[in-house]
């Protein structure tokens, strides 16, 4: 298949694909619009029918929940009043009024004022009475405070208190009470709570009566609860049908037991619920909720038309939403059809703007996995100029000194330089061959080349290819200041064999280790140079380890050079085997030396092995070994100097401590260190620049100078103190070191002190 055939196939494929795309768009738009319309209509009809009944149930359930909340609030208020009563019965002011006798008017008013302050903090209790049974005295605390003997102002109080032990304790008693003593006709509806206290014989000793304003209580309980519904009535009913509280004050304390729907509520086994019934000719919804602690039922009556109107509004809103969804859905179907149709166009625009990246990815897949089944379409789609029917070869280009390349340049700069190499190689080689350049990972750029029909790199063909590749190498070096090594595979018959010859070229690239940077190798030529195996010379390895123990750098380097003299004639695997063996042996020896002494070479095998394996050439490997040998020599020399310095310091210190001993001599000191005097003197001269005898003489002279200046000892006594045997010789040595005789030295010191004083 030639390029003209590939172009023809690609053109026909493009026309067919466009026709399929146009038909696809029309069919897709019609189907999506019909499905969307049908779906919206079905959903709209369903919601319209369903919401008609569901909305009523939902609103009634919501109303029932509100009723439960109101009854719960009533129970909380009831509990609060009871707790308040217990607290007040223990209050000192209340106790004083309930049990006090012969109280002064000042004491009575003071206690009532204190209790009035407590009452104002309570939102529910309108007033309360403090009854003193011993004096039959009532203290009324509230908006109209009074002190009365007897209960003419509130006959109910006198009646209820006369019941004695049968008096209901802290239970809400519904009643009407006068607003004030002066105007008894005006009343208010209250719940009265009685807290009595009895004598042991059962007589009433005292009592507290709390009056809860029902109107205020109802307002507090229903605050915000029924804003959304038009309630016809809202009331509390006792178990026997008595109206305990009502939004219509006229219904208070009436008997509703005969009302049918009230009977249904009283006899219902359910604690709460709702039902629809006709009340006063109006269809209404009755909602109720019960209280166990109060033994009451809370009843709410709502006109059904109110709920129906709300449900109708929801249905109208639902229909409006459905119509909106129909319009929006149709438009969305059109937009979706366009969006599903345009990916082909978008893909074309993407390919035109990212053609280089897509082409590189395709060529990379071609090298790694092989040629796809539909050759013509694939080549035309990605703009690849290779002819699948002609032989092909691969040239692998590796950037030299890659680790340094990564250190010098950022990731983005490295990508640009590799892009430059890819384009330089592609442009230069396209003048001679049909080719494609591929930028692979790390340091590799690959050239895929169409070769001559016979499928071999002939002498002239290889020479021309070599010249073009040299031009690539020189151009990249000139413009980018970087070098590459190039490795050319054998020629294969077609593109399907690319993965095999690419792997072969990669294997050939390992030979850069032997030939160095900027090399160019052809696989056909390298076959003629068959690799040799390399037997390791173990005696030479032992000599190298011996040189390491001795710390002789020249011997190390000489032995290493002899060991690796013939290694360059081996193949890559044999070279790395030999190098790995040598490095392992060297580091084992270093480990033994570190274990047997205090020396530390501060070199790790893992790090050194990583350097060796990442080295690109044998020269770099040799440099790493030479660097290691220098480190070993330096560490051994430093350790030797440290030991020598320690011996010399100990010898000098021994002299400092024993200089007065007549028998002290270099022979005796050397014997302490198991050395000859000559060797110890050599160490002292190397480290301290003075022999043992010179240092001993200097120490004795310095101590004699100190004794002459600081004591009244005679010169003979001084000589004796410093361990000197020959007096005449002492004078000679002293004058030589100090420049004066001992007598003159002492005289000069005396004159100096006199002048200073």
Buried (B, 14 or more C-beta within 10 A) or exposed (E): EEBEEBEEBBEEBEEEEEEEBEEBBEEBBEEBBEEBBEEBEEBBEEBBEEBBEEBBEBBBEEBBBBBBBBBBBBBEBBEBBBEBBEEBBEBEBBBBBBBBEEBEEEBBBBBBEBBBEBBEEBEBBBBBBBBBBEBEBBBBBBEBBBBBEEBEBBEBBBEBBEEEEEBEEBBBBBBEBBBEEEEBEEEBBBBBBBBBBBEEEEEBBBBBBBBBBBBBBBEBBBEEBBEEBEBBBBBBBBEEBBBBBBBEBEEBBEEBBEBEBBEBBBEBEEEBBBBEBEBEEEEBBBBBBBBEEBEBBBBBBBBBEBBBEBBBEBBEEBBEBBEEBBEEBBEBBBEBBEEBBEEBEEEEEEBEEEEEEBBBEBBBEBBEEEBBEEBBBBBBBBBBEBBBBBBBBBBBBBBBBBEEBBEEBEEEEBEEBBBBBBEBBBEBBBEBBBBBBBBBEEBBBBBBBBBBEEBBBEEEBBEBBBEBBBBBBEBBBEEBEBBBBBBBBBBBEBBBBBBBBBBBBBBBBBBBBBBBBBBBBBBBEBEEEEBEEBEEBEEBBEBBBBBBEEBBBEBBBBBBEEBBEEBEBBBBEBBBBBBEBBBEBBBEBBEEBBEEEEBEBEBEBEEBBEBBEEBBBBEBBBEBBBEBBEBBBEBBEEBEEEEBBEBBEEBBEBBEEBBBEEEBBBEBBBEEBEBEBEEBBBBBBEBBEBBBBBBBBBBBBEBBBEBBBEEEBEBEEBBBBBBBEEEEEBBEBBBEBBEEBBEEBBEEEEEEEEEEE
